[in-house]
Amino acid sequence: MSSSAVKSYLPWVVATALFMEQLDSTIVNTAIPAMAASLNVTPLSLKAVVTSYILSLAVCIPISGWMADRFGTRRVFSAAIAIFTIASILCGLSVNSPMLVAARLLQGVGAAMMMPVGRLAIIRTFPKSQLLAAMNFVIIPALIGPLLGPTVGGLIVHWLSWREIFFVNVPVGLTALYLAHRYMPDYYGDKQRPLDLIGLVLFGTGIALLSWLLEIFGEHKLDLTSAAVLLFISISLLAAYAWHSREVLHPLLRLALFKIRTFRVSVVGGFVTRLGVGGLPFLLPLLYQLGLGLPAWQSGLLMMPSAAAAMFMKFISARVLARFGYRQVLVINTVLIGVTIAMFSQVGANTPIYVIVAISLCLGFFNSLQFSSMNTIAYADVDKSDSSMASTIASSMQQLSMSFGLAFGSLITGWFLGDMPQSDRVQLTSALHHAFLALAALTVLSSLTFWTLRRNDGESISKGSEGDDDDADEVKAQAVVQTEVQTAKNQTAN
């Protein structure tokens, strides 16, 4: 196949797969109440359907680069699409909650391989002068997915059933698989580095156990001693990985990068911030459908304004950062997000629709600026040789924070609800309102993590530097696509 043909079709290949992934990740939240009714479980207990997918992403993303280097981009990318499509079918055929969670875990494995490997193929195909344009084309589906997902999901649930939301992926997946077979180049790594299998077991097991504890807390009766022992084991596994990563030449995640101040503030500050906003993708559909009694399709429509606002912010975020700087933007904007989340505590049955739309627009607007700022400053002081590892760590931590944030939001709601049935609309709405206030307070407190930034931090990105060379442009291009994709994923929180 000619080089020109690959350049013409490769962005479409990656964009198709990314659209499928983004549509799926946003379409599910709207269907949670319908799933709960069909499977005879409580809506809050189905948080595992969302968290299992995100957790699988976080655990599997670190090995995606090694897989591509070892087995080739075409084979790994095609396998990822096939796994994702098959898992989607299994989700639609699930007869109970455990089967659905298991299928979502498998979906996460496929999704974890698709975007990193697709991005790698584009970086190796296009010259640096064309790289940014190619990546900007690819990220369009990442911005459209959150805009269409909730509405499409709401319409499907309203007219058909929740199972069809997963079957939508089948024709898209088959199309992406055909395009990948025809037009995906097959690149291998220059050097064969060994897989840090011990690190994968320590990190994956520790994170999975910790996430499971958050998942079952409040849902099942687990005595305090057992919970404490399991918590100690999970923390010990993560501590063991931290020690292990310093002793091996090629660790799964090189934690030494946290010595870079801007990277550390971005990742740690972003983690804490997402604990506050990460629960909104799950809680808002519950508020709209169970609290306010709206049908699924209207609930989906109410999720659209935030995604539209996020797309608008994409065009002005660079100028805002250049004008005010990262420190000022992150400190003030984090507080504004907290205030906006608190506004949802005032949304009730008598709240006009235009007020809900206005709050959603504000949240999408501020969230888009927040995630773009946090994600890009992570690369401000990272060397080119470390950019791939920095991207892997940032991606993994972002997925983990979303998973923990969703579990945390559900846990707080369940705590305020107490022993009251989740079918009690008044009590559920009250519990959600209190949860929004708690999440808002946590988000406002997270702004303190960004005070450690210096006034000129991130200027090499927000204002550019005269000494940028082609290698630096490549690093920035990778950062841009990572930022926009992750920003789009986080717009599901609105």
C-alpha positions, 0 to 999 in steps of 0.5 A: 500500500502506498504511503499516500493511501495510508495517510489518507485513510489512517486518520479515518481508521483511528477516528472510527474506533475512537468514535465507537469508544467515546459513544459507548462510554457516554451512552451507558450512563443514561441507561442505568435506571433502565438496566437496574429495573431490568436486572432487578437491582438498585440503581446505585448498585450498578455503579460497578457497570461504569467503574469496572470499565474505567478500572480496566482502562486504568490497569491495561493502558500501561501495557498498550505501548509494550504490546504494540512494540512487541506484536505490531500496531496492526495486530494489536489495534485490530485485536482491540477492536475485535475484543471491544465489539465482542464484549459489547455483544456480551453486554447486550446479552447479559442476564444479570449484573455480574455478567454485565460487569464482567463484559464491561471489564472485557470492553475496557481491555479493548478500549485501553489498547485502541486509542494509545496504539492508534495515536502511536500509528499516526505519530509514526506515519505522519511527518512532524509538519503534518502531525498536529493536523492529523491528530486534530482530525482524529480527536473530532469524534472524541468531542462529538461522542459525548455530545451524541451519546447521552441523547442517543442512549436516551432515545434507544432506551425510550423506544427499544431497550437498554440492551440495544445501546451495546449492539450499536457498537457492532456495525461500527466495530465491524467497519473499524475492523475492516478499515484497520485490516486494509489501512492500518500500518504495521509498526514494531518497536525499535527495541524489545524491552521486557514487560514488567510482569511483577509490576503489572501484578502488584499495581493491577492487583492493588488498584483492583482490590482498592476499587473493589473495596470502594465498590462494595462499601455500603452495598454489602455487609463487610465487617470492619476487621475484614475491610481493614485487612483488605485495605492494608493488603491493597495499600501494601501492594501499591507500596510494594510496586513503588519500591519495585519501580525504583529497582528495575530498569524498565518499570511499568510506570516510572514514578520518578517522573513525580519529581518534576513539580509541574507533572506532580501537581498536574497528576496529583491535583487532577486526581483530587479534583476528579474525585469531586467531579467524577461521580457526576456522570452517574449521579446526574441521570439518577437525579433527572430520571429518578429524582425529577421523573424525566424519561430517559430521552429527556435526561439525555438531552439535558446532558448535551449542553455541557458537551456543547459548552466544552466544544466551545471552550476548546477554541478559546482555552489556549488564549485564556491560558496565555492571558492568565497563566496556568496557576491563576486559571487552575486555582480560580476555575477549580473553585468555579467548578465546585460552585457550579456542582453545588448549584445542582443541589437546588435542582428540584421538580419545580426547577425550570428547564432553562435553569438546568441547561444554564447550570450544565452549560457552566459546568461543561465550560469550566470542566473543559478548561480545567481538564485541558489545563491540567492535562497539558501542564503535565508535559510542560517540563517533561523531556522528549525521552520521557513523554511516552511514559508521562502520557501513560502515567497521566492516562492511568491516573486519570482513569483511576481518579474517574473510577474512584470519583464515581465510587465516591459519589455513589458512596456519599449518596448511599450514606445520605440515603441511609436505609430509605428505599431508592424508589422513594423519589423525595428521599433519593433527591434529598440524598443526591442534593447532599451528595452534590454539596459534599462533592462541591466542597471537595472540589473547592478544597482541591484548588489548594493543590494548584497553589504550589504552581509558580506564576510562570509555570507552563508558559512553554506551552501556553505562550510557546518558546522560541527554541521549539524544534521538531522533536518538541513539536512532536511532544506537544502534538502528543500532549494535544491529542491526549488532552483533547481525548481525555477532556472529551471523556470527562465531559460525560460528567456533565 
